[in-house]
Amino acid sequence: MQPPLCQGPDPAPRKPRHRIPKGATDCHCHVFEDPARYPLVAHRSYTPPLCTLDQYLRVCETLGIERTVQVNASAYGYDNRVTLDVIARLGPGRARGVAGLNPEAGETEIGRLHAGGMRGVRLSTMVKGYGGPELLEAMGRKIAAFGWHVQLHVDRSAELAELEARLLKHPTPLVIDHVGRVRGAEGVNAPGFRALLNLVRQRDDCWVKISSWYRLSDSGPPRYRDMQPLVQALVAARPERLVWGSNWPHPIWNGPMPNDGSLLDLFCDWVPDEAVRKQVLVGNPARLYGFQGSSHR
């Protein structure tokens, strides 16, 4: 039986009220091109609609985004061709990637991916296709020489509390997806969120993605008010360890599809200090992913 087909993104993103700084980077997004050219793996959690790079670039133009970090979607498994081709098309000044990495991959394969613009490997307990925390240490050893990070995507925030001791000792930089998957109703005192704060406070190489909060909110649209205290607590703790992502085209989301311009405005509303906002949107991604020089404009 084919995994369920996802709904597509809002086709008409509106221009944000806020003007975002030059060099702003979307640190979490995916594209899904022609499956005849880039086949999906059979063992996957979802079936995406066609959501092409050209469509995504129109969203970027509307929002004012100049750089992108493409996360090779779990629906492609360990086949990273679509992400490598996107990076090649946009160039290293505009694009980087995070790979799905076969646990059997050796130095030659990782070197090939690095040359193509990959800078991390994703593990997940929520979606099939990557492998999960059982690979944390082994992946860390494989990627350490390349300066890559492990990007961890958990299903439940409580997993971060369970993994905290291992994550504090992990040998490579860490990136925690989607606000640690802490639900709005859990709040800032949730064990998973406390573990997330401990990680960013105690490690100088642990980063958190401010992304996908719409699917974690229990208060719901349009303001997702229960997520604001979580985001602002992270900003208060370590603003220099945060990055932002659109999560376009919002796969595996069955609720009302948010507008990407509205989501970006909410982030700006929650982070009203323009200097901090620029740090999260521009400076932090440049450091984490190795973007150099001025923007492409």
C-alpha positions in Angstrom: 0.0 0.0 0.0 1.4 3.4 -1.0 2.2 5.8 1.8 -0.4 8.6 2.1 -0.1 11.6 -0.3 0.6 14.9 1.4 -1.3 18.1 0.6 0.8 20.8 -1.1 1.8 24.2 0.3 -0.2 27.3 0.0 0.3 28.3 -3.7 0.1 32.1 -2.9 2.5 33.1 -0.2 2.0 36.7 0.8 4.7 39.2 1.1 5.7 39.6 4.8 5.0 42.8 6.7 8.5 42.7 8.0 11.5 43.4 5.7 14.1 40.7 6.4 17.8 41.4 6.2 20.0 40.7 3.2 21.5 37.3 3.2 18.6 35.7 5.1 18.7 31.9 5.0 16.0 29.3 5.1 17.7 26.5 7.0 15.1 23.8 6.6 13.2 23.1 3.4 12.8 20.3 0.8 12.0 20.0 -2.9 10.3 17.1 -4.6 11.1 16.9 -8.3 9.9 14.5 -11.0 9.8 11.0 -9.4 10.7 9.5 -12.8 14.1 11.2 -12.4 14.3 11.1 -8.6 12.5 8.0 -7.5 11.0 7.8 -4.0 12.0 4.9 -1.8 9.4 2.2 -1.1 10.0 2.2 2.6 8.9 5.8 3.4 6.5 7.6 5.7 4.7 9.7 3.1 4.3 10.5 -0.6 4.9 14.1 -1.5 3.3 16.0 -4.3 5.5 17.7 -6.9 7.1 20.7 -5.2 9.8 21.9 -7.5 12.9 24.1 -7.0 11.3 26.7 -9.3 8.2 26.8 -7.1 10.4 27.1 -4.0 12.4 30.0 -5.5 9.3 31.9 -6.2 8.5 31.6 -2.5 12.0 32.8 -1.6 11.5 35.8 -3.9 8.3 36.7 -2.2 9.7 36.3 1.3 13.1 37.9 0.6 15.1 34.7 1.3 18.5 34.7 -0.4 20.1 31.4 0.8 18.8 27.9 1.4 19.7 24.8 3.2 18.0 21.8 1.5 17.4 18.9 3.8 17.4 15.7 1.7 13.8 14.4 2.4 13.3 11.0 4.1 11.2 10.0 1.1 14.4 9.7 -0.9 16.2 7.7 1.8 20.0 7.7 1.1 19.6 8.9 -2.5 20.8 12.5 -2.3 20.8 13.3 -6.0 17.9 15.8 -5.9 19.6 17.9 -3.2 23.0 17.7 -4.8 21.5 18.9 -8.1 19.7 21.8 -6.4 23.0 22.9 -4.8 24.8 22.6 -8.1 22.1 24.7 -9.8 22.1 27.5 -7.2 25.8 27.4 -6.4 27.7 27.3 -3.1 27.0 31.0 -2.3 23.3 30.3 -2.1 22.8 26.6 -1.1 24.0 23.9 1.3 22.5 20.5 2.1 21.9 18.0 4.8 22.1 14.4 3.7 20.4 11.1 4.3 23.5 8.9 4.9 23.8 5.2 4.5 25.3 3.8 7.7 27.7 1.8 5.4 29.0 4.9 3.6 32.7 5.3 3.7 35.1 8.3 3.5 35.0 8.4 -0.3 31.2 8.7 -0.4 31.1 11.3 2.4 33.8 13.3 0.6 31.8 13.2 -2.5 28.7 14.6 -0.7 30.9 17.2 1.1 32.2 18.4 -2.3 28.6 18.7 -3.5 27.7 21.0 -0.6 26.4 18.7 2.1 27.3 19.8 5.7 25.3 17.4 7.9 23.5 14.1 8.3 19.9 13.8 9.5 18.6 11.1 11.9 14.9 10.8 12.8 12.6 8.9 15.1 9.5 10.4 13.3 10.0 9.4 9.7 11.4 6.4 7.9 14.4 6.7 5.7 17.3 8.0 7.8 17.9 5.8 10.8 17.6 7.1 14.3 19.5 7.7 17.6 20.9 4.1 17.5 23.3 5.6 14.8 24.3 8.7 16.8 27.8 7.7 17.8 28.6 5.7 14.7 27.6 8.6 12.4 29.5 11.0 14.6 32.7 9.0 14.0 32.1 8.9 10.3 31.5 12.6 9.7 33.9 14.2 12.3 36.8 14.6 9.9 34.6 16.6 7.5 33.3 19.1 10.1 29.7 18.0 9.6 26.9 18.0 12.2 24.3 15.5 13.2 20.8 16.9 12.7 18.4 15.2 15.1 14.6 15.0 14.4 12.7 13.4 17.3 9.0 12.4 17.3 8.4 13.3 21.0 10.2 16.0 22.9 10.7 13.6 25.8 13.2 11.8 23.7 15.6 14.7 24.2 15.5 14.2 27.9 16.1 10.5 27.4 19.1 11.2 25.1 20.5 14.2 26.9 23.5 12.5 28.5 24.5 11.0 25.1 24.0 14.3 23.3 26.1 16.2 25.8 29.0 13.9 25.0 28.4 13.6 21.3 31.7 14.2 19.3 30.3 16.4 16.5 28.2 19.5 16.4 24.4 19.0 16.8 21.4 20.6 15.2 18.0 19.9 16.8 15.1 20.1 14.5 11.8 22.0 14.9 12.1 23.5 18.4 12.9 20.0 19.7 9.4 18.9 18.8 8.1 20.4 22.1 4.4 20.9 21.9 2.8 24.2 22.9 0.8 22.6 25.7 3.9 21.1 27.2 5.4 24.5 27.8 8.8 25.7 28.9 8.9 23.3 31.9 8.6 20.1 29.9 11.5 17.7 30.5 12.3 17.8 26.8 12.4 21.5 26.6 14.6 21.7 29.7 16.9 19.2 28.1 17.0 21.3 24.9 18.0 24.4 27.0 20.7 22.4 28.8 22.1 21.3 25.4 22.4 24.8 24.0 23.7 26.3 27.3 26.3 23.6 27.9 27.5 23.0 24.3 29.0 25.7 22.1 28.2 23.7 19.0 24.5 22.8 19.5 22.0 24.6 17.4 18.2 24.7 17.3 15.9 25.2 14.3 13.0 27.6 14.8 10.8 25.8 12.4 7.6 23.8 12.0 6.0 25.3 15.1 2.5 25.3 13.4 2.4 21.5 13.7 3.4 21.6 17.4 0.9 24.3 18.5 -2.1 23.2 20.6 -3.7 26.7 20.6 -3.6 26.7 16.7 -3.7 29.3 14.0 -3.4 32.1 13.2 -1.1 33.1 16.1 0.1 29.8 17.5 0.4 31.7 20.8 1.5 28.7 22.9 4.7 28.4 20.8 5.8 31.9 21.4 7.1 31.3 25.0 9.2 28.4 23.8 10.8 30.4 21.0 11.4 33.4 23.2 13.0 31.2 26.0 15.5 29.9 23.4 16.2 33.4 22.2 16.9 34.5 25.8 19.1 31.5 26.4 21.4 31.4 23.3 20.4 33.6 20.4 23.7 32.8 18.7 22.7 29.1 18.5 19.4 29.5 16.7 18.5 29.3 13.0 15.2 29.6 11.2 13.5 27.4 8.7 10.3 27.5 6.6 9.8 23.7 6.4 8.5 24.3 2.9 6.5 22.5 1.4 5.3 21.4 4.9 5.1 17.6 4.3 3.0 15.3 6.5 0.8 18.1 7.7 -2.9 17.4 7.6 -4.2 20.6 9.3 -4.9 24.0 7.7 -2.0 24.9 5.5 -0.2 28.0 6.8 0.9 30.8 4.5 4.7 31.1 4.4 4.6 34.9 4.6 2.5 34.7 7.7 4.8 32.2 9.3 7.8 34.5 8.6 6.0 37.4 10.1 5.2 35.5 13.3 8.9 34.7 13.7 9.7 38.4 13.3 7.0 39.3 15.8 8.4 36.8 18.3 11.9 38.1 17.8 11.4 41.9 17.7 15.0 42.9 18.2 16.3 43.5 14.7 19.9 42.7 15.6 18.9 39.3 17.1 16.7 38.6 14.1 19.6 39.3 11.7 21.8 37.0 13.8 19.3 34.2 13.5 18.5 34.7 9.8 22.0 35.6 8.5 25.0 35.3 10.8 24.2 32.0 12.5 23.5 30.1 9.3 26.6 31.5 7.7 28.7 30.1 10.6 26.9 26.8 10.8 26.8 26.0 7.1 29.8 27.8 5.9 28.3 30.5 3.7 30.9 33.1 2.9 31.0 36.6 1.4 28.0 38.8 0.5 24.6 37.7 -0.7 24.1 36.8 -4.3 22.3 40.0 -5.2 
